[in-house]
Amino acid sequence: MCYSAECKQQYNAYVEDFGANISLRDFYQLYLKRQQLPLMKIAKGMDANFEHPKNDKERAIHSLIAQYNAAQAAKMEQDLFAQRKRLADAERILLTKTTTKAENDQRIATDKIARLRGKLADLTRTDSKPRDNRIFPGHYAPVMIWENGGPVVKPMRYQCRPAGKPVIYDIKYPGLYNARRDNLEKFWKGQFGHTHGIMIVDTFYENVSRHAMEGRELGPDEKEQNVVLQFKPNPPHQMLVACLWSHWTAPGEDDLLSFAAITDEPPAEVAAAGHDRCIVPIKPDHVTEWLQPNGDLVRYQALLEDRDRPYYQHRLAA
């Protein structure tokens, strides 16, 4: 299902490799919207595009990011103060008597303090880490589409809400971050052959059952255990993942750009690792054609079939 991936958040890769333009207007609108909806998920790697702004639009986005980070830091400091007080109160009680509440408060406060310190450190660090580019369903990522005669990069939510569908689709169909190839001409008929995109991915992650990963049946008294596997192409290279996207609009609602990655039956090594789906990387020679769909579904199925087929190595995710 490609529940998570490390995608290329730095849009310069799209500019250098494909001559793409960057829709700074859409990036600005996204960051402006996050000021009102602070729970929106934008990867730190996307923020890094605007660390050294070069024009007025980038400076405006840089300012929005700085404001958001300052507000988040202030909230975390308040939460830290509250948890430190909770911990101190619990430890003071435990000096004289043992109570279940004090022990729980001590444990919970200690855990929360550690998590908050980690989040604060992440918020302020300037060095880049691979996890900065990792997205999950509901996160925003750069997606390359075709607009006004050329490739354009726009930020989109990794969970597609097809145009014309109600907002409740986000809850009713939480798996719409993936578009199954065997369903492209059915559920996805409004997007397949009409609105295609590309996301650059270095590596992806999947949830699998431990017994399936180990190639065995579940034991009679064994409970199913989930593990997360990281898959990387060998030889290492950036995969141009085929996507479908939608521009959703409704009266009185904010516009939404969202997308889904196309998945298909897995290659043998992914199936042997215990997973039943795999992303579909487009060959570089097919990118321009893929991005300019004209409704020829037979041709686009052929492009998906004539895909980049690397060998996927896997390991337990850290």
C-alpha positions as CSV (number, residue, x, y, z in Angstrom):
1,M,0.0,0.0,0.0
2,C,3.0,2.3,0.3
3,Y,1.8,3.7,3.6
4,S,5.0,5.8,3.9
5,A,7.8,7.0,1.6
6,E,10.8,9.2,1.6
7,C,10.0,11.5,-1.3
8,K,12.1,14.3,-2.8
9,Q,10.9,17.3,-0.9
10,Q,13.5,19.7,-2.4
11,Y,11.9,20.9,-5.5
12,N,15.2,21.8,-7.1
13,A,15.4,18.2,-8.2
14,Y,12.3,18.7,-10.4
15,V,13.8,21.9,-11.8
16,E,17.2,20.4,-12.6
17,D,15.9,17.1,-14.0
18,F,12.7,18.1,-15.8
19,G,12.9,21.9,-16.2
20,A,9.8,22.2,-14.0
21,N,8.4,25.5,-12.8
22,I,7.5,25.9,-9.1
23,S,4.0,27.1,-8.2
24,L,5.1,29.3,-5.3
25,R,1.5,30.6,-5.2
26,D,0.3,27.1,-4.2
27,F,3.1,26.7,-1.7
28,Y,2.2,30.1,-0.1
29,Q,-1.5,29.2,0.1
30,L,-0.6,25.9,1.8
31,Y,1.6,27.5,4.5
32,L,-0.9,30.3,5.0
33,K,-3.6,27.7,5.6
34,R,-1.4,26.0,8.1
35,Q,-1.4,29.1,10.2
36,Q,-5.2,28.5,10.8
37,L,-4.8,24.6,10.9
38,P,-1.6,23.9,12.8
39,L,-2.2,20.2,12.8
40,M,-1.6,20.1,9.0
41,K,1.3,17.8,8.2
42,I,4.2,19.3,6.2
43,A,7.6,17.6,6.2
44,K,10.6,19.5,7.5
45,G,12.2,18.7,4.2
46,M,9.6,20.9,2.4
47,D,10.3,23.8,4.8
48,A,14.0,23.6,3.8
49,N,13.2,24.8,0.3
50,F,12.6,28.3,1.8
51,E,15.6,28.5,4.3
52,H,17.4,30.9,1.9
53,P,14.7,32.8,0.1
54,K,15.6,34.4,-3.3
55,N,12.5,36.4,-4.1
56,D,9.5,38.1,-2.4
57,K,7.3,35.0,-2.7
58,E,9.9,32.8,-1.1
59,R,10.5,35.4,1.6
60,A,6.8,35.5,2.4
61,I,6.7,31.7,2.8
62,H,9.9,31.8,4.9
63,S,8.2,34.3,7.2
64,L,5.1,32.0,7.5
65,I,7.3,29.0,8.4
66,A,9.2,31.1,11.0
67,Q,5.9,32.3,12.6
68,Y,4.6,28.7,12.7
69,N,7.8,27.3,14.3
70,A,7.8,30.1,16.9
71,A,4.2,29.3,17.8
72,Q,4.9,25.6,18.0
73,A,8.0,26.1,20.1
74,A,6.1,28.3,22.6
75,K,3.3,25.7,22.9
76,M,5.9,22.9,23.5
77,E,7.6,25.0,26.2
78,Q,4.3,25.5,27.9
79,D,3.6,21.7,27.7
80,L,7.1,21.0,29.1
81,F,6.5,23.3,32.0
82,A,3.3,21.5,32.8
83,Q,4.8,18.1,32.6
84,R,7.8,19.1,34.7
85,K,5.5,20.3,37.4
86,R,3.5,17.1,37.1
87,L,6.7,15.0,37.5
88,A,7.9,17.1,40.5
89,D,4.5,16.8,42.2
90,A,4.5,13.0,41.7
91,E,8.1,12.5,43.0
92,R,7.3,14.6,46.0
93,I,4.4,12.4,46.9
94,L,6.4,9.2,46.3
95,L,9.0,10.4,48.8
96,T,6.4,9.8,51.6
97,K,4.0,7.2,50.2
98,T,3.5,5.0,47.1
99,T,0.2,5.6,45.2
100,T,-0.9,4.3,41.8
101,K,-1.7,7.8,40.6
102,A,1.7,9.2,41.6
103,E,3.5,6.3,39.9
104,N,1.4,6.8,36.7
105,D,2.0,10.6,36.8
106,Q,5.7,10.0,37.2
107,R,5.8,7.5,34.2
108,I,3.6,9.6,31.9
109,A,5.3,12.9,32.7
110,T,8.8,11.4,32.1
111,D,7.7,10.0,28.8
112,K,6.1,13.2,27.6
113,I,9.1,15.3,28.7
114,A,11.4,13.1,26.6
115,R,9.1,13.3,23.5
116,L,8.6,17.1,23.9
117,R,12.4,17.6,24.2
118,G,12.9,15.5,21.0
119,K,10.3,17.6,19.1
120,L,11.8,20.8,20.2
121,A,15.2,19.7,19.1
122,D,13.8,18.6,15.8
123,L,12.1,21.9,15.3
124,T,15.2,24.0,15.8
125,R,17.9,21.8,14.2
126,T,19.3,22.9,10.8
127,D,21.1,19.7,9.7
128,S,19.2,17.5,7.3
129,K,18.1,13.9,8.1
130,P,16.4,11.3,5.9
131,R,13.3,11.4,8.0
132,D,12.8,15.0,7.1
133,N,11.5,13.8,3.7
134,R,9.3,11.0,5.0
135,I,5.6,11.3,4.4
136,F,2.5,9.4,5.6
137,P,-1.1,9.5,4.5
138,G,-2.4,13.0,5.1
139,H,1.0,14.7,4.7
140,Y,1.8,17.2,2.0
141,A,4.5,16.5,-0.6
142,P,5.7,18.1,-3.9
143,V,4.0,16.5,-7.0
144,M,4.9,17.3,-10.6
145,I,2.0,17.7,-13.0
146,W,1.6,19.4,-16.4
147,E,0.1,22.9,-16.6
148,N,0.2,25.7,-19.1
149,G,2.4,23.8,-21.5
150,G,5.0,22.5,-19.1
151,P,5.8,20.6,-15.9
152,V,4.9,22.3,-12.7
153,V,5.5,21.3,-9.1
154,K,2.7,21.8,-6.6
155,P,2.2,20.7,-2.9
156,M,-0.5,18.1,-2.6
157,R,-1.9,16.0,0.2
158,Y,-1.0,12.4,0.2
159,Q,-4.6,11.1,0.3
160,C,-6.7,11.9,-2.7
161,R,-10.2,13.3,-2.4
162,P,-11.6,13.0,-6.0
163,A,-13.3,16.1,-7.4
164,G,-17.0,16.0,-6.8
165,K,-16.8,13.7,-3.8
166,P,-17.9,14.8,-0.3
167,V,-15.5,15.7,2.5
168,I,-16.6,12.5,4.4
169,Y,-14.6,10.5,1.8
170,D,-11.5,11.4,3.8
171,I,-12.9,9.3,6.7
172,K,-15.0,6.8,4.8
173,Y,-12.1,5.8,2.5
174,P,-8.8,6.4,4.4
175,G,-6.9,4.2,2.0
176,L,-7.2,6.7,-0.9
177,Y,-3.5,7.5,-0.7
178,N,-3.0,4.5,-3.1
179,A,-4.8,3.9,-6.4
180,R,-4.9,0.2,-7.3
181,R,-4.0,-0.4,-10.9
182,D,-6.9,-2.9,-11.2
183,N,-9.3,-0.2,-10.1
184,L,-8.0,2.7,-12.3
185,E,-10.8,2.4,-14.9
186,K,-13.4,2.0,-12.2
187,F,-13.2,4.1,-9.0
188,W,-10.4,6.3,-10.4
189,K,-11.9,6.8,-13.9
190,G,-12.2,10.6,-13.2
191,Q,-8.5,10.8,-12.7
192,F,-6.9,8.0,-14.8
193,G,-6.3,9.3,-18.3
194,H,-7.1,12.9,-17.1
195,T,-4.9,14.1,-14.2
196,H,-1.5,12.4,-13.9
197,G,1.4,13.3,-11.7
198,I,4.9,12.2,-10.6
199,M,6.4,12.0,-7.1
200,I,10.2,11.3,-6.8
201,V,10.8,8.6,-4.2
202,D,14.1,7.3,-2.8
203,T,12.7,4.5,-0.6
204,F,9.3,3.4,0.7
205,Y,7.9,1.6,3.8
206,E,5.3,-1.1,4.3
207,N,3.4,-2.7,7.2
208,V,3.7,-6.5,7.1
209,S,2.9,-9.4,9.4
210,R,6.0,-10.8,11.0
211,H,5.1,-14.4,10.2
212,A,4.5,-13.5,6.5
213,M,7.9,-11.7,6.4
214,E,9.5,-14.9,7.8
215,G,7.6,-17.1,5.3
216,R,5.7,-19.2,7.7
217,E,2.2,-19.7,9.0
218,L,0.9,-18.1,12.2
219,G,1.4,-20.4,15.2
220,P,-1.7,-21.9,17.0
221,D,-1.3,-19.6,20.0
222,E,0.6,-16.8,18.3
223,K,-0.9,-13.4,17.9
224,E,-0.3,-11.5,14.7
225,Q,2.6,-9.0,15.0
226,N,3.1,-6.1,12.7
227,V,6.5,-5.0,11.6
228,V,7.6,-2.1,9.3
229,L,9.9,-2.9,6.3
230,Q,11.9,-0.4,4.4
231,F,12.3,-1.1,0.7
232,K,15.1,0.4,-1.5
233,P,15.7,-0.1,-5.2
234,N,19.0,-1.8,-6.1
235,P,21.0,-0.2,-7.6
236,P,20.0,2.9,-5.6
237,H,18.2,5.5,-7.7
238,Q,15.3,7.9,-7.5
239,M,12.0,6.4,-8.5
240,L,9.5,8.4,-10.6
241,V,6.3,7.1,-9.0
242,A,3.1,7.3,-11.1
243,C,0.4,9.3,-9.3
244,L,-3.2,10.4,-9.9
245,W,-4.3,13.8,-8.5
246,S,-7.4,15.9,-8.1
247,H,-8.2,19.6,-7.6
248,W,-11.2,19.4,-5.3
249,T,-13.5,22.4,-4.9
250,A,-16.8,23.1,-3.1
251,P,-18.8,26.2,-2.2
252,G,-17.7,27.7,1.1
253,E,-14.7,25.3,1.3
254,D,-11.0,25.7,0.8
255,D,-9.7,24.2,-2.4
256,L,-7.7,21.0,-2.0
257,L,-4.9,19.5,-4.1
258,S,-4.5,15.9,-3.3
259,F,-3.0,12.8,-4.9
260,A,-2.6,9.0,-4.7
261,A,0.3,6.8,-5.7
262,I,-0.6,4.0,-8.2
263,T,0.2,0.5,-6.9
264,D,0.2,-2.9,-8.6
265,E,0.9,-6.6,-7.9
266,P,4.3,-6.8,-6.2
267,P,7.5,-8.2,-7.7
268,A,8.6,-11.6,-6.3
269,E,11.0,-10.1,-3.7
270,V,8.4,-7.8,-2.2
271,A,5.8,-10.6,-2.1
272,A,8.4,-12.9,-0.4
273,A,8.9,-10.2,2.2
274,G,5.1,-10.4,3.1
275,H,3.5,-7.6,1.2
276,D,0.9,-7.8,-1.6
277,R,1.3,-4.4,-3.3
278,C,4.0,-2.2,-4.8
279,I,4.4,1.3,-6.2
280,V,4.7,1.8,-10.0
281,P,7.8,3.8,-11.1
282,I,7.5,5.3,-14.5
283,K,10.5,5.1,-16.8
284,P,12.2,8.5,-17.4
285,D,11.5,8.3,-21.1
286,H,7.8,8.1,-20.4
287,V,7.4,11.0,-17.9
288,T,6.5,13.7,-20.4
289,E,3.8,11.5,-22.0
290,W,2.5,10.3,-18.7
291,L,2.1,13.9,-17.5
292,Q,0.0,14.9,-20.5
293,P,-2.9,12.5,-20.5
294,N,-5.4,12.6,-23.3
295,G,-7.8,9.8,-22.3
296,D,-6.0,7.0,-24.1
297,L,-6.4,4.4,-21.3
298,V,-4.8,1.6,-23.3
299,R,-1.7,3.6,-23.9
300,Y,-1.4,4.6,-20.2
301,Q,-1.8,1.1,-19.1
302,A,1.0,0.2,-21.4
303,L,3.2,2.9,-19.8
304,L,2.5,1.5,-16.4
305,E,3.3,-2.0,-17.6
306,D,6.6,-0.9,-19.3
307,R,7.8,0.5,-15.9
308,D,11.1,0.8,-14.1
309,R,11.5,-2.6,-12.5
310,P,14.4,-2.4,-9.9
311,Y,15.1,-5.2,-7.4
312,Y,13.8,-4.1,-4.0
313,Q,16.0,-4.8,-1.1
314,H,14.4,-4.7,2.3
315,R,15.2,-4.5,6.0
316,L,13.4,-3.8,9.2
317,A,12.8,0.0,9.5
318,A,14.7,1.7,12.3
